[in-house]
Amino acid sequence: MPRPRSKDELMNASAENYAKLMDLIARMSETQLNTPFDFSGDAGRQEAHWSRDKNVRDVLIHLYEWHCLMLRFPKANEGVTDKKHAISILPPEYSWKTYGAMNVMFWKRHQNTSLENAKALLAQSHRDVLALAGTYTDEELFTRGYFPWTGDTELGSYFVSNMSSHYDWAIKKIKAHCRKVK
């Protein structure tokens, strides 16, 4: 599926990929759900997330925490008129160079969260982020520089990265696990 370039495409791709993700999880066997992820022998999977996430809950919580960041981002920048004074989508103690540590912090925060609670948290945050995206026009979402606080990045790119593209990442990761554990 091509990257969304309009509000309708964003909303549809996000809803579609979320549904695919939930369907994939619903079709997993008990063995697949209960076997820890292990990608240690996969040469092509060297990014930190391949060793960080140990199960479906970890993946869902990762998505949920990024939704939380997205939900705060526009509100934090209300009234900001230039990029210099913009508040990043990332918490102030992290940067794009250190966001991996932030992802580990999210992982640690939720080690006592159940899979069922992770599903519920993600379902609600998915609805909330979709609703937030729905408040913007095509122009607001997909015009570079429309909001000074997004700099050269379209606001829609943040939504795409937090929803449809992120769901696609989760689907690929879970499918890779399922292929290993029949």
Disulfide bonds with the S-S distance in Angstrom:
none
